[in-house]
Amino acid sequence: MYKLVLPNFEGPFDLLLYFIKRDELNVYDIPISKITLEFLNYIKLMNYFDIELAGEFVVMAANLMYIKTKMLLPAPDTDSAEALEDPRTPLIYHLLENQRFKKAASKLSSYYEANKFYFYRQNFDAELSNAKQNAQYKNATLYDLLLAYGNALSVDKEEKSVHTVEMFEISLEEKIHEITEILKVNRRMSFSKLVQNKDRRHIIVSFLAVLELTKGGMLMIVQSAPFEELIISVI
Protein backbone atom coordinates (compact mmCIF):
# COMPACT_ATOMS: atom_id res chain seq x y z
CA MET A 1 0.00 0.00 0.00
CA TYR A 2 1.46 3.35 -1.07
CA LYS A 3 0.95 6.57 0.85
CA LEU A 4 0.84 9.81 -1.11
CA VAL A 5 1.61 13.04 0.73
CA LEU A 6 0.39 16.22 -0.95
CA PRO A 7 1.51 19.75 -0.07
CA ASN A 8 -0.66 21.26 2.63
CA PHE A 9 -1.91 24.69 1.54
CA GLU A 10 -3.77 26.78 4.09
CA GLY A 11 -6.03 28.28 1.43
CA PRO A 12 -6.50 28.75 -2.32
CA PHE A 13 -4.31 31.88 -2.36
CA ASP A 14 -1.43 29.82 -0.96
CA LEU A 15 -1.86 27.40 -3.84
CA LEU A 16 -1.93 30.20 -6.43
CA LEU A 17 1.19 31.80 -4.95
CA TYR A 18 2.89 28.41 -5.07
CA PHE A 19 2.16 28.08 -8.80
CA ILE A 20 3.36 31.65 -9.45
CA LYS A 21 6.59 31.11 -7.52
CA ARG A 22 7.22 27.67 -9.02
CA ASP A 23 6.81 28.85 -12.64
CA GLU A 24 8.46 32.25 -11.96
CA LEU A 25 5.42 34.14 -13.20
CA ASN A 26 4.82 37.87 -12.94
CA VAL A 27 2.12 38.37 -10.31
CA TYR A 28 1.02 41.60 -12.07
CA ASP A 29 0.55 39.79 -15.39
CA ILE A 30 -0.83 36.38 -14.46
CA PRO A 31 -1.47 33.99 -17.38
CA ILE A 32 -4.95 33.19 -16.18
CA SER A 33 -5.44 30.21 -18.51
CA LYS A 34 -2.32 28.44 -17.24
CA ILE A 35 -3.09 29.17 -13.59
CA THR A 36 -6.70 28.04 -13.96
CA LEU A 37 -5.63 24.75 -15.55
CA GLU A 38 -3.06 24.10 -12.79
CA PHE A 39 -5.64 24.90 -10.08
CA LEU A 40 -8.29 22.59 -11.58
CA ASN A 41 -5.76 19.77 -11.98
CA TYR A 42 -4.83 20.09 -8.30
CA ILE A 43 -8.49 19.91 -7.26
CA LYS A 44 -9.00 16.82 -9.44
CA LEU A 45 -5.97 15.21 -7.81
CA MET A 46 -7.36 15.86 -4.34
CA ASN A 47 -10.72 14.39 -5.31
CA TYR A 48 -9.02 11.34 -6.83
CA PHE A 49 -7.33 10.52 -3.52
CA ASP A 50 -10.50 11.18 -1.51
CA ILE A 51 -9.02 14.20 0.24
CA GLU A 52 -11.69 16.43 1.76
CA LEU A 53 -11.94 19.57 -0.36
CA ALA A 54 -12.56 22.90 1.35
CA GLY A 55 -15.36 25.06 -0.08
CA GLU A 56 -13.02 28.01 -0.56
CA PHE A 57 -10.99 26.03 -3.12
CA VAL A 58 -14.15 25.42 -5.15
CA VAL A 59 -15.05 29.12 -4.93
CA MET A 60 -11.57 30.07 -6.15
CA ALA A 61 -11.85 27.64 -9.07
CA ALA A 62 -15.17 29.20 -10.06
CA ASN A 63 -13.67 32.67 -9.75
CA LEU A 64 -10.75 31.74 -12.00
CA MET A 65 -13.15 30.33 -14.59
CA TYR A 66 -15.15 33.56 -14.43
CA ILE A 67 -12.03 35.69 -14.95
CA LYS A 68 -10.93 33.47 -17.84
CA THR A 69 -14.35 33.77 -19.48
CA LYS A 70 -14.42 37.53 -19.00
CA MET A 71 -10.99 37.89 -20.62
CA LEU A 72 -12.11 35.84 -23.65
CA LEU A 73 -15.11 38.05 -24.32
CA PRO A 74 -14.57 40.88 -26.82
CA ALA A 75 -14.16 44.29 -25.25
CA PRO A 76 -17.27 46.48 -25.73
CA ASP A 77 -16.95 49.49 -28.02
CA THR A 78 -16.84 52.65 -25.95
CA ASP A 79 -15.95 56.24 -26.61
CA SER A 80 -14.85 56.70 -23.02
CA ALA A 81 -11.17 57.52 -22.55
CA GLU A 82 -11.07 55.46 -19.41
CA ALA A 83 -9.40 52.11 -19.85
CA LEU A 84 -11.40 49.03 -18.95
CA GLU A 85 -10.45 47.41 -15.67
CA ASP A 86 -8.40 44.24 -15.97
CA PRO A 87 -10.54 41.32 -14.65
CA ARG A 88 -7.43 40.04 -12.89
CA THR A 89 -7.01 43.18 -10.74
CA PRO A 90 -9.04 42.01 -7.68
CA LEU A 91 -7.26 38.65 -7.77
CA ILE A 92 -3.84 40.31 -7.93
CA TYR A 93 -4.76 42.57 -5.01
CA HIS A 94 -5.78 39.62 -2.81
CA LEU A 95 -2.68 37.64 -3.80
CA LEU A 96 -0.38 40.52 -2.80
CA GLU A 97 -2.26 40.97 0.48
CA ASN A 98 -1.96 37.25 1.21
CA GLN A 99 1.76 37.37 0.43
CA ARG A 100 2.28 40.30 2.81
CA PHE A 101 0.47 38.55 5.64
CA LYS A 102 2.47 35.33 5.08
CA LYS A 103 5.74 37.27 5.25
CA ALA A 104 4.62 38.96 8.47
CA ALA A 105 3.56 35.61 9.95
CA SER A 106 6.91 34.09 8.99
CA LYS A 107 8.75 36.96 10.68
CA LEU A 108 6.68 36.59 13.85
CA SER A 109 7.36 32.84 13.79
CA SER A 110 11.12 33.50 13.57
CA TYR A 111 10.85 35.83 16.59
CA TYR A 112 9.06 33.05 18.49
CA GLU A 113 11.71 30.48 17.58
CA ALA A 114 14.50 32.85 18.66
CA ASN A 115 12.90 33.59 22.06
CA LYS A 116 11.05 30.42 23.03
CA PHE A 117 13.88 29.26 25.30
CA TYR A 118 14.03 32.55 27.24
CA PHE A 119 12.33 32.77 30.61
CA TYR A 120 11.71 36.24 31.94
CA ARG A 121 11.59 36.91 35.67
CA GLN A 122 8.10 37.50 36.99
CA ASN A 123 7.21 40.13 39.58
CA PHE A 124 7.31 39.12 43.21
CA ASP A 125 4.25 39.59 45.40
CA ALA A 126 5.86 42.58 47.11
CA GLU A 127 6.55 44.22 43.75
CA LEU A 128 2.98 43.69 42.65
CA SER A 129 1.77 45.24 45.91
CA ASN A 130 3.98 48.29 45.40
CA ALA A 131 2.91 48.58 41.81
CA LYS A 132 -0.70 48.98 42.92
CA GLN A 133 0.46 52.00 44.92
CA ASN A 134 2.06 53.55 41.81
CA ALA A 135 5.56 53.02 43.20
CA GLN A 136 8.44 54.37 41.15
CA TYR A 137 11.23 51.91 40.29
CA LYS A 138 14.85 52.71 39.53
CA ASN A 139 17.95 50.72 38.69
CA ALA A 140 19.89 49.67 41.80
CA THR A 141 23.45 50.97 42.15
CA LEU A 142 26.39 49.20 43.74
CA TYR A 143 25.86 51.30 46.88
CA ASP A 144 22.22 50.17 47.05
CA LEU A 145 23.30 46.53 46.87
CA LEU A 146 25.95 46.99 49.59
CA LEU A 147 23.40 48.76 51.80
CA ALA A 148 20.90 45.92 51.33
CA TYR A 149 23.65 43.41 52.13
CA GLY A 150 24.54 45.27 55.33
CA ASN A 151 20.90 45.38 56.40
CA ALA A 152 20.59 41.64 55.84
CA LEU A 153 23.63 40.99 58.04
CA SER A 154 22.27 43.18 60.82
CA VAL A 155 19.01 41.24 61.07
CA ASP A 156 18.85 38.96 64.12
CA LYS A 157 19.61 35.46 63.06
CA GLU A 158 16.94 32.92 63.76
CA GLU A 159 17.88 29.89 65.77
CA LYS A 160 18.90 27.19 63.38
CA SER A 161 17.07 23.92 63.60
CA VAL A 162 19.28 21.02 64.56
CA HIS A 163 19.04 17.80 62.63
CA THR A 164 20.33 14.75 64.41
CA VAL A 165 21.80 12.05 62.22
CA GLU A 166 21.39 8.61 63.69
CA MET A 167 24.21 6.16 63.15
CA PHE A 168 23.44 2.78 61.63
CA GLU A 169 23.13 0.04 64.15
CA ILE A 170 25.05 -2.32 61.87
CA SER A 171 28.03 -1.71 59.61
CA LEU A 172 28.42 -2.81 56.01
CA GLU A 173 31.06 -5.38 56.97
CA GLU A 174 28.78 -6.90 59.59
CA LYS A 175 25.90 -7.07 57.11
CA ILE A 176 28.13 -8.78 54.50
CA HIS A 177 29.10 -11.41 57.09
CA GLU A 178 25.45 -11.85 58.09
CA ILE A 179 24.26 -12.35 54.48
CA THR A 180 27.13 -14.77 53.82
CA GLU A 181 26.08 -16.90 56.78
CA ILE A 182 22.43 -16.88 55.68
CA LEU A 183 23.33 -17.98 52.14
CA LYS A 184 25.37 -20.87 53.45
CA VAL A 185 22.04 -22.39 54.51
CA ASN A 186 19.81 -21.04 51.73
CA ARG A 187 21.97 -20.82 48.65
CA ARG A 188 19.21 -19.14 46.65
CA MET A 189 16.63 -16.67 47.95
CA SER A 190 14.83 -13.47 47.04
CA PHE A 191 16.04 -10.12 48.26
CA SER A 192 12.63 -9.36 49.78
CA LYS A 193 12.90 -12.50 51.92
CA LEU A 194 16.44 -11.54 52.90
CA VAL A 195 15.29 -8.19 54.32
CA GLN A 196 11.92 -9.36 55.59
CA ASN A 197 10.77 -7.52 58.75
CA LYS A 198 13.79 -5.19 58.57
CA ASP A 199 13.61 -1.42 58.84
CA ARG A 200 14.72 0.95 56.09
CA ARG A 201 18.27 1.34 57.39
CA HIS A 202 18.86 -2.41 57.37
CA ILE A 203 17.34 -2.74 53.90
CA ILE A 204 19.74 -0.08 52.54
CA VAL A 205 22.79 -1.68 54.16
CA SER A 206 21.66 -5.12 52.98
CA PHE A 207 21.35 -3.90 49.41
CA LEU A 208 24.84 -2.37 49.54
CA ALA A 209 26.19 -5.60 51.01
CA VAL A 210 24.64 -7.65 48.19
CA LEU A 211 26.20 -5.31 45.63
CA GLU A 212 29.61 -5.67 47.27
CA LEU A 213 29.34 -9.46 47.32
CA THR A 214 28.23 -9.48 43.67
CA LYS A 215 31.13 -7.22 42.74
CA GLY A 216 33.50 -9.61 44.50
CA GLY A 217 32.19 -12.54 42.46
CA MET A 218 30.61 -14.34 45.41
CA LEU A 219 26.94 -13.78 44.47
CA MET A 220 24.84 -13.59 41.35
CA ILE A 221 21.67 -11.49 40.99
CA VAL A 222 19.02 -12.49 38.43
CA GLN A 223 15.46 -11.44 37.48
CA SER A 224 12.82 -13.43 35.63
CA ALA A 225 11.70 -10.20 33.90
CA PRO A 226 12.37 -6.45 34.15
CA PHE A 227 11.21 -4.95 37.46
CA GLU A 228 10.51 -8.42 38.89
CA GLU A 229 11.83 -9.81 42.18
CA LEU A 230 15.62 -9.87 42.66
CA ILE A 231 16.86 -13.44 43.16
CA ILE A 232 20.23 -13.83 44.94
CA SER A 233 22.20 -17.02 44.53
CA VAL A 234 25.64 -18.20 45.59
CA ILE A 235 28.13 -18.75 42.77
N, C-alpha and C positions, 0 to 999 in steps of 0.2 A: 504494500500500500504506500503510495507516494503522497507526501504532504507538500502543498504549494503555498508559499508565503508571499502575499501581495503587499506592495507598499501601503502603509496606513496613512491616508490623507484625512486631515481633520475636516475638510469641507471641499466643495467643488472648486473654489478659488485656489486652494492649495494644489489641486490636480492641474488646473490650467497653468499656474505658475511653474509647475514642474515641467510641463510640455514646452513652455516658452524658454525655460532655462536649458533644458536638454537639447533642443534644436537651435539654440542661440538665435531666437527670434526677437524682433524689435517689438516691444510691448506697445509702442505708439502706432504700429502698423501691422496689426495681427492678421495673418492669413486665415480668415475665419473658416474657410472651407477645410483647411488642413486641421485646424484645432478642433472643429466640430467632429470630423471623422475620427480623430484620436480619442476624443471624449466618449463618443458612442461606442467605439471598440472596447474601451475600458469598462463601460457599463455592461456590455454584452459578456465580457470576460467574468465580471463579478456575478452575473446571473448564471453563467454556465457552471460556476463552482458553488452555487447555492449560498453566496454571501449576501447577507441582508443589505439591501440597498436603501440608503437614506433618501427621504423625499426631496431634499434640497439638490441632490445630484440629478434627479429627474427634472426638476424645475430648471436647473442650469442647462440641461440638454435641450429642453424645449426653447429656452431663451436663445441658445446658439442657433438652433434651427430657424427661429424667427429672424434673427439678425442676418443669417445667410440668405433667407428668402427676400428680406427687404433690400439687401445689396444687389440681388439679381434683377429686381424690378427696375424698369427704365425710370430715369429721373423725370419728374413732371416738368413741362415747359413753364417757365415763370419769368416774368420781366423784373422780378425783384433782384436787387444787387446783392442781397444777402445770400451767402453760400448755404446750401442745405447741410444740416447737421449729419455728421457721420454716424450711422447706426451703432458703430462700435464704441462711441464715446462713453456712454454710461458703463459699459463693461470695462473699458480701460481705467476709468476712474476707480471702480471698485477693486480692480486688481492692484492698482498702486496703493490704495488704502490698506488692503490686506497685506501687501508686502511691507508697508511701514510698520504695521502692528506686529508682524512676525519678527522684524528686526528688533523692535523694542522688547518683545517678549524674550528673544534670544539674549539680549543684553542683560535683562533682569535675571534671567536664568544663570548667566555667567557670574553676576554679582552674588547670587545665592550659593553657587558652587564654591566661590572664593571665600565666603564667610560662614559656611555652615558648620565649621569646626571651631568657631570662636564662641566663647561663653562670656557674656558681659556681666559684671557684678551687679547684683540687684541692691536696692536700697534696704538698709536695716530698718527695723521697727522705729528706732529712735529718730532716724532721718525722716521717715514718713510722718512722724508726729510733728517734727519741726517744720516740715514742709507745709503742713496744714496751717501753721502760724506765720506763713510767709517769711520764713527765715532766709537770711542771705548767706550764701556759701562762698568761700574763697579757697584758693589753693593754699595748702599748709606749707610753711617754710621750715627750714631745718631747726630754727629756734622753737617753733611750735611743737615739733616732734620731740625735741629734747625736754621741753617743759612738760609735755604729756608723759614722757618717760619718768621724769622726776616725780610727778604726781602719783604715778602708779607705784613707785618704790616707797613713797611715804604712807601709802595706805596700810593700815594694820593688817598683818598677815593672819589669815584664818588658821586655826589649828588643823594641821594635816591629819587626815585619818590614817591610822596605822593598820597595815595588813600583815597579819601573822601567817607565815609560811610554815606549814606543818611538814616535818621530815617524814619520809617513808619509813614504815615500820620494818621493812625488809629491803635489803640491798639487791642489786642485780645479780651479784655473784651467788647470794643465797638462793635466789629464785631459780637460777640456772641449775644449781645442785638439786633443788627440790624437784624440778621438772625431770631432770635426769633420773632421779630415783623412782618417780612415778612411771616413767616410760620403760623402766626395767621390768615392771610388772605388766603393764599394758603397752605393748609395743606400737599400738596404733589407736588413736583416739581423736575425737574432735576438739577443737580449741574451746568451744563453748562448755564442753564437759570438763576440760582442764581448769577453767576459771569459774566453775559453777559455785554459786553462793559466796563469791568474792566481791569485795568492794571495788570501786573504780581504780584506786591506786594499785591494788594487786593485779587487776586486769592489765593495766598499762605496763607494769613491770614484767608481767608474764609474757606479754606480747614482745617486749624488747628482748627478753630471755630467749624466746623461740627464734627470733630473728638472728640472735648471736649464735645459737646452736646450729641453725641452718647455714649461716655463713661459714661456720667451722666445719661443715660437712658431716655433722653428727645426726641431723634431722632432715626430713624432706616434707615439704608442704604441698598438698595437692587439693584441687577442687573438681567436683564432678561437672560443674558449669560455672560461668561467670557469676559472681556475687552469691554463690552457694557457700555452704559450710566449709570452713578450713579443716582439713584432715591432716593431722601430724603423725608421722610414722618414723620409726628409727631406721636408719640406713644400715 
